[in-house]
């Protein structure tokens, strides 16, 4: 059982119990709900677009990813520029997937 959700401009394939690093989101409590569900797979080999579905997750923490170096270089022009970037992320654990009245929970 898995679902494809969209958050932060990206799509993620998630299943109950998965830990996923997504774009930074703000939440007052430790639970977040994703209502933009693109596809659901209930049985192996089948995939469908649900009419009403949501994915609930708990926030585990926040952090920053590995540094990525961006190097610009123009030959014969004496131009070099080095820049680093670290992307912020929020780590979440998928608790349940609810689709068309059926709930799939994480195994204990």
Secondary structure as a PSIPRED ss2 file (coil, helix, strand):
# PSIPRED VFORMAT (PSIPRED V4.0)

   1 X C   1.000  0.000  0.000
   2 X E   0.000  0.000  1.000
   3 X E   0.000  0.000  1.000
   4 X E   0.000  0.000  1.000
   5 X E   0.000  0.000  1.000
   6 X E   0.000  0.000  1.000
   7 X E   0.000  0.000  1.000
   8 X C   1.000  0.000  0.000
   9 X C   1.000  0.000  0.000
  10 X E   0.000  0.000  1.000
  11 X E   0.000  0.000  1.000
  12 X E   0.000  0.000  1.000
  13 X E   0.000  0.000  1.000
  14 X E   0.000  0.000  1.000
  15 X C   1.000  0.000  0.000
  16 X C   1.000  0.000  0.000
  17 X C   1.000  0.000  0.000
  18 X C   1.000  0.000  0.000
  19 X E   0.000  0.000  1.000
  20 X E   0.000  0.000  1.000
  21 X E   0.000  0.000  1.000
  22 X E   0.000  0.000  1.000
  23 X C   1.000  0.000  0.000
  24 X C   1.000  0.000  0.000
  25 X C   1.000  0.000  0.000
  26 X C   1.000  0.000  0.000
  27 X C   1.000  0.000  0.000
  28 X C   1.000  0.000  0.000
  29 X C   1.000  0.000  0.000
  30 X C   1.000  0.000  0.000
  31 X E   0.000  0.000  1.000
  32 X E   0.000  0.000  1.000
  33 X E   0.000  0.000  1.000
  34 X E   0.000  0.000  1.000
  35 X C   1.000  0.000  0.000
  36 X C   1.000  0.000  0.000
  37 X E   0.000  0.000  1.000
  38 X E   0.000  0.000  1.000
  39 X E   0.000  0.000  1.000
  40 X E   0.000  0.000  1.000
  41 X E   0.000  0.000  1.000
  42 X C   1.000  0.000  0.000
  43 X C   1.000  0.000  0.000
  44 X C   1.000  0.000  0.000
  45 X C   1.000  0.000  0.000
  46 X C   1.000  0.000  0.000
  47 X C   1.000  0.000  0.000
  48 X E   0.000  0.000  1.000
  49 X C   1.000  0.000  0.000
  50 X C   1.000  0.000  0.000
  51 X C   1.000  0.000  0.000
  52 X C   1.000  0.000  0.000
  53 X E   0.000  0.000  1.000
  54 X E   0.000  0.000  1.000
  55 X E   0.000  0.000  1.000
  56 X E   0.000  0.000  1.000
  57 X E   0.000  0.000  1.000
  58 X E   0.000  0.000  1.000
  59 X E   0.000  0.000  1.000
  60 X E   0.000  0.000  1.000
  61 X E   0.000  0.000  1.000
  62 X E   0.000  0.000  1.000
  63 X E   0.000  0.000  1.000
  64 X E   0.000  0.000  1.000
  65 X C   1.000  0.000  0.000
  66 X C   1.000  0.000  0.000
  67 X C   1.000  0.000  0.000
  68 X E   0.000  0.000  1.000
  69 X E   0.000  0.000  1.000
  70 X E   0.000  0.000  1.000
  71 X E   0.000  0.000  1.000
  72 X E   0.000  0.000  1.000
  73 X E   0.000  0.000  1.000
  74 X E   0.000  0.000  1.000
  75 X C   1.000  0.000  0.000
  76 X C   1.000  0.000  0.000
  77 X C   1.000  0.000  0.000
  78 X C   1.000  0.000  0.000
  79 X E   0.000  0.000  1.000
  80 X E   0.000  0.000  1.000
  81 X E   0.000  0.000  1.000
  82 X E   0.000  0.000  1.000
  83 X E   0.000  0.000  1.000
  84 X E   0.000  0.000  1.000
  85 X E   0.000  0.000  1.000
  86 X C   1.000  0.000  0.000
  87 X C   1.000  0.000  0.000
  88 X E   0.000  0.000  1.000
  89 X E   0.000  0.000  1.000
  90 X E   0.000  0.000  1.000
  91 X E   0.000  0.000  1.000
  92 X E   0.000  0.000  1.000
  93 X E   0.000  0.000  1.000
  94 X E   0.000  0.000  1.000
  95 X E   0.000  0.000  1.000
  96 X E   0.000  0.000  1.000
  97 X E   0.000  0.000  1.000
  98 X E   0.000  0.000  1.000
  99 X E   0.000  0.000  1.000
 100 X C   1.000  0.000  0.000
 101 X C   1.000  0.000  0.000
 102 X E   0.000  0.000  1.000
 103 X E   0.000  0.000  1.000
 104 X E   0.000  0.000  1.000
 105 X E   0.000  0.000  1.000
 106 X C   1.000  0.000  0.000
 107 X C   1.000  0.000  0.000
 108 X C   1.000  0.000  0.000
